[in-house]
């Protein structure tokens, strides 16, 4: 027999089997004891019957005028006669018998006491110096029938008690395992952003050490993740100043040199340093997306954060062509404005980098809190589209970029309860790319 994988099923099955075996053993032992006691009671009844009938039979036989005549007692009313008897003299002549007695079932008299044949249990006794003898017989079938009724009475509750007991065991086990089930559900809700300890107060004493060990592991993991995020954020922050200085030196070198080759080399160094600067900014954004607080205590208007991001991007030397559409009424959300800014900037920069040159990028915020960023460009294959929110994935492997923009946007969406959907081609067109983010609104916040 193969045990089930479920602890609840194992406990219920094992307790049910133990209860069934114990009940059967108790019923068997009780039946044996009752059978022995029943035999003693029936033997006592046989003897009492013989001792009561024998004096009456002697009085009746001695007072007869015709000696040696068999007299059969007629029944007063119809009934089942379990005890039958015969009264015989020393010559084995039957002087008196019960109405249902069959002389063939009574063996010859061989002295007082109990006897047993294949069909009957008998008791014999004698009076008047052994001249008048009585034998009382009881069918063994009667005793067997009574024993079967007792066994049936003991076994019948099994058909009712065992199923009810099994249901009670399953209910009790399920109730006892409820704290463990709640612990499992609470633990299953944890992710890389929530590694806090799981409460163990309700757990049984046998399970609590395991839960405390698991909480200790979660604590160590949280510390490791926080150290990793802190290192990435601090390293990126510390690199910003020297990178800015290096870019300024490269720009100065390019402006002061008259050598065209040196100026071109200085320009290449400047572009490389700018790419490195953008990479450090991505690292800081990633640390914020994975470890920072993304919800604010008070709702803010999403239109303001989106407008600030687009206006800031339009101040660059290469002014991008961005078509911004905002609703007339405020769109309130508990999302932190800085987090929304990071999400919006990454989506727009991704659209500008991978969209068709010279074609505008459409940025739309709907009244229902949906941010839509769409651009022209080639269709992204479905298999590559499904991997774009992974680390270091790009729609075009040959395009520039770190491959972290959509990953950061997806991390912010996941942690704030927003829903990020990518589509290619974009809605209502045969080509292009579209990113839709359904942001949490004020009335949906908890």
ZIHUDA-V937803 format. One record per residue. N is the residue number from 1. SS is DSSP state (a for helix, b for strand, c for the rest). PHI is phi in degrees with one decimal (NA if undefined). Layout:
{{N | SS | PHI} {N | SS | PHI}}
This chain:
{{1 | c | NA} {2 | c | -97.2} {3 | c | -71.6} {4 | c | -67.1} {5 | c | -75.0} {6 | c | -74.9} {7 | a | -63.4} {8 | a | -62.6} {9 | a | -65.6} {10 | a | -62.9} {11 | a | -63.7} {12 | a | -62.1} {13 | a | -67.0} {14 | a | -65.2} {15 | a | -64.5} {16 | a | -64.0} {17 | a | -65.6} {18 | a | -62.3} {19 | a | -63.2} {20 | a | -63.4} {21 | a | -63.8} {22 | a | -62.6} {23 | a | -65.0} {24 | a | -63.4} {25 | a | -64.7} {26 | a | -64.2} {27 | a | -65.7} {28 | a | -66.1} {29 | a | -62.7} {30 | a | -62.5} {31 | a | -63.5} {32 | a | -65.6} {33 | a | -63.5} {34 | a | -63.8} {35 | a | -64.1} {36 | a | -64.8} {37 | a | -64.4} {38 | a | -65.3} {39 | a | -62.3} {40 | a | -64.2} {41 | a | -65.8} {42 | a | -67.0} {43 | a | -63.1} {44 | a | -63.7} {45 | a | -65.1} {46 | a | -59.4} {47 | a | -67.1} {48 | a | -60.7} {49 | a | -63.2} {50 | a | -64.6} {51 | a | -68.6} {52 | a | -83.2} {53 | a | -77.0} {54 | a | -58.2} {55 | a | -61.1} {56 | a | -65.1} {57 | a | -65.3} {58 | a | -61.6} {59 | a | -60.8} {60 | a | -68.3} {61 | a | -71.4} {62 | a | -65.3} {63 | c | -85.2} {64 | c | -75.7} {65 | c | -81.6} {66 | c | -102.0} {67 | c | -83.3} {68 | c | 84.4} {69 | c | -92.5} {70 | c | -81.3} {71 | b | -118.8} {72 | b | -106.4} {73 | c | -76.1} {74 | c | -84.0} {75 | c | -71.9} {76 | c | -71.3} {77 | c | -147.8} {78 | c | -65.5} {79 | c | -163.1} {80 | c | -82.0} {81 | c | -105.4} {82 | c | -83.8} {83 | b | -106.2} {84 | b | -120.4} {85 | b | -150.7} {86 | b | -135.9} {87 | b | -116.8} {88 | b | -125.1} {89 | b | -94.9} {90 | c | -66.6} {91 | c | -90.4} {92 | c | 69.8} {93 | c | -80.9} {94 | b | -79.9} {95 | b | -97.8} {96 | b | -153.8} {97 | b | -151.0} {98 | c | -74.1} {99 | c | -66.5} {100 | c | -101.7} {101 | c | -72.7} {102 | c | -110.2} {103 | a | -55.3} {104 | a | -67.5} {105 | a | -83.6} {106 | c | -102.6} {107 | c | -70.8} {108 | c | -59.3} {109 | c | -68.7} {110 | c | -130.6} {111 | c | 112.7} {112 | c | -71.7} {113 | b | 123.6} {114 | b | -89.5} {115 | b | -136.0} {116 | b | -146.7} {117 | c | -105.4} {118 | c | -69.8} {119 | c | -122.6} {120 | b | -138.9} {121 | b | -107.6} {122 | b | -127.7} {123 | b | -135.0} {124 | b | -123.0} {125 | b | -152.9} {126 | b | -144.7} {127 | b | -142.4} {128 | c | 54.1} {129 | c | 57.1} {130 | c | 83.8} {131 | c | -83.8} {132 | b | -121.3} {133 | b | -124.5} {134 | b | -121.5} {135 | b | -132.9} {136 | b | -107.1} {137 | b | -121.7} {138 | b | -129.6} {139 | b | -66.2} {140 | a | -64.9} {141 | a | -61.7} {142 | a | -64.9} {143 | a | -64.8} {144 | a | -63.1} {145 | a | -65.2} {146 | a | -64.3} {147 | a | -63.6} {148 | a | -64.5} {149 | a | -62.9} {150 | a | -66.1} {151 | a | -62.7} {152 | a | -64.6} {153 | a | -65.1} {154 | a | -77.2} {155 | a | -87.4} {156 | a | -57.5} {157 | a | -59.3} {158 | a | -59.0} {159 | a | -68.3} {160 | a | -108.1} {161 | a | -68.9} {162 | a | -62.7} {163 | a | -60.4} {164 | a | -63.9} {165 | a | -64.5} {166 | a | -62.6} {167 | a | -62.1} {168 | a | -64.3} {169 | a | -64.9} {170 | a | -60.9} {171 | a | -64.2} {172 | a | -65.0} {173 | a | -65.5} {174 | a | -63.0} {175 | a | -65.0} {176 | a | -69.1} {177 | c | -91.7} {178 | a | -58.0} {179 | a | -59.7} {180 | a | -68.1} {181 | a | -67.1} {182 | a | -65.6} {183 | a | -62.3} {184 | a | -64.0} {185 | a | -65.6} {186 | a | -64.6} {187 | a | -67.3} {188 | a | -66.4} {189 | c | -79.7} {190 | c | -73.5} {191 | b | -142.4} {192 | c | -63.8} {193 | c | -92.3} {194 | b | -131.8} {195 | c | -113.9} {196 | c | -71.0} {197 | c | -66.7} {198 | c | -91.8} {199 | c | -58.2} {200 | c | -121.2} {201 | c | -63.9} {202 | c | -84.6} {203 | c | -72.7} {204 | c | -63.1} {205 | a | -61.3} {206 | a | -71.8} {207 | a | -95.8} {208 | a | -58.7} {209 | a | -59.3} {210 | a | -63.9} {211 | a | -66.0} {212 | a | -66.1} {213 | a | -64.1} {214 | a | -65.5} {215 | a | -63.3} {216 | a | -64.0} {217 | a | -65.1} {218 | a | -61.4} {219 | a | -63.7} {220 | a | -66.6} {221 | a | -64.1} {222 | a | -62.0} {223 | a | -64.3} {224 | a | -66.0} {225 | a | -65.0} {226 | a | -65.0} {227 | a | -65.1} {228 | a | -66.3} {229 | a | -65.7} {230 | a | -63.4} {231 | a | -64.1} {232 | a | -63.5} {233 | a | -67.0} {234 | a | -67.1} {235 | a | -63.7} {236 | a | -64.4} {237 | a | -65.6} {238 | a | -68.9} {239 | a | -80.2} {240 | a | -61.7} {241 | a | -65.5} {242 | a | -62.7} {243 | a | -67.5} {244 | a | -62.2} {245 | a | -64.7} {246 | a | -66.6} {247 | a | -63.3} {248 | a | -62.2} {249 | a | -66.0} {250 | a | -66.0} {251 | a | -64.2} {252 | a | -65.5} {253 | a | -60.9} {254 | a | -67.3} {255 | a | -77.2} {256 | a | -92.7} {257 | c | -84.6} {258 | c | -101.0} {259 | c | -82.5} {260 | a | -63.5} {261 | a | -66.2} {262 | a | -66.2} {263 | a | -65.0} {264 | a | -65.0} {265 | a | -64.9} {266 | a | -63.4} {267 | a | -66.6} {268 | a | -64.1} {269 | a | -63.0} {270 | a | -61.5} {271 | a | -65.0} {272 | a | -64.0} {273 | a | -65.6} {274 | a | -66.3} {275 | a | -64.1} {276 | a | -65.2} {277 | a | -63.5} {278 | a | -64.3} {279 | a | -66.4} {280 | a | -66.1} {281 | a | -62.8} {282 | a | -62.8} {283 | a | -64.0} {284 | a | -66.0} {285 | a | -64.3} {286 | a | -64.3} {287 | a | -62.5} {288 | a | -67.9} {289 | a | -66.4} {290 | a | -92.9} {291 | a | -130.0} {292 | c | -82.8} {293 | c | -85.3} {294 | c | -110.6} {295 | b | -116.4} {296 | b | -102.9} {297 | b | -73.7} {298 | b | -126.9} {299 | b | -67.0} {300 | b | -130.5} {301 | b | -82.0} {302 | a | -64.0} {303 | a | -62.6} {304 | a | -65.6} {305 | a | -63.3} {306 | a | -65.5} {307 | a | -63.2} {308 | a | -62.8} {309 | a | -63.0} {310 | a | -67.5} {311 | a | -65.4} {312 | a | -65.5} {313 | a | -68.5} {314 | c | -75.1} {315 | c | -84.1} {316 | c | -69.4} {317 | c | -65.7} {318 | c | -98.0} {319 | c | -64.9} {320 | c | -75.4} {321 | c | -94.1} {322 | b | -121.9} {323 | b | -99.6} {324 | b | -102.1} {325 | b | -130.7} {326 | b | -123.5} {327 | c | -73.0} {328 | c | -75.4} {329 | c | -92.8} {330 | c | -61.4} {331 | c | -116.8} {332 | b | -87.3} {333 | b | -150.6} {334 | b | -78.5} {335 | b | -65.6} {336 | c | -63.2} {337 | a | -58.6} {338 | a | -63.7} {339 | a | -64.1} {340 | a | -63.2} {341 | a | -61.9} {342 | a | -63.1} {343 | a | -62.6} {344 | a | -64.1} {345 | a | -63.0} {346 | a | -66.2} {347 | a | -66.1} {348 | a | -68.5} {349 | a | -63.1} {350 | a | -62.8} {351 | a | -67.4} {352 | a | -67.4} {353 | a | -73.7} {354 | a | -106.5} {355 | c | -80.9} {356 | c | -69.3} {357 | c | -60.1} {358 | c | 80.8} {359 | c | -103.9} {360 | c | -71.1} {361 | b | -102.6} {362 | b | -93.1} {363 | b | -117.9} {364 | b | -129.7} {365 | b | -115.2} {366 | c | -87.3} {367 | c | -65.7} {368 | c | -86.2} {369 | c | 83.4} {370 | b | -106.0} {371 | b | -97.7} {372 | b | -122.1} {373 | b | -122.2} {374 | b | -131.4} {375 | b | -146.1} {376 | c | -76.1} {377 | c | 145.0} {378 | c | -66.0} {379 | c | -72.9} {380 | c | -85.7} {381 | c | -57.3} {382 | a | -58.3} {383 | a | -65.5} {384 | a | -75.8} {385 | a | -62.3} {386 | c | -70.0} {387 | c | -103.3} {388 | c | -67.2} {389 | c | -88.4} {390 | c | -87.2} {391 | c | -64.8} {392 | c | 57.8} {393 | c | -111.4} {394 | c | -127.5} {395 | c | -65.1} {396 | c | -115.3} {397 | c | -59.4} {398 | c | -88.9} {399 | c | -78.0} {400 | c | -76.3} {401 | c | 126.0} {402 | c | -87.8} {403 | c | 77.0} {404 | c | -111.6} {405 | a | -59.6} {406 | a | -71.0} {407 | a | -64.9} {408 | a | -64.8} {409 | a | -61.9} {410 | a | -66.4} {411 | a | -64.5} {412 | a | -64.5} {413 | a | -61.6} {414 | a | -64.9} {415 | a | -77.0} {416 | a | -101.3} {417 | c | 83.0} {418 | c | -79.9} {419 | b | -122.0} {420 | b | -100.4} {421 | b | -126.5} {422 | b | -108.4} {423 | b | -142.1} {424 | c | -152.9} {425 | c | -72.3} {426 | c | -73.5} {427 | c | -62.0} {428 | c | 75.4} {429 | c | -139.8} {430 | c | -93.7} {431 | c | -143.3} {432 | c | 92.3} {433 | b | -140.9} {434 | b | -142.8} {435 | b | -118.9} {436 | b | -119.5} {437 | b | -125.6} {438 | b | -89.0} {439 | c | -84.5} {440 | c | -72.1} {441 | c | -100.2} {442 | a | -61.9} {443 | a | -74.2} {444 | a | -97.0} {445 | c | -75.1} {446 | c | -120.1}}
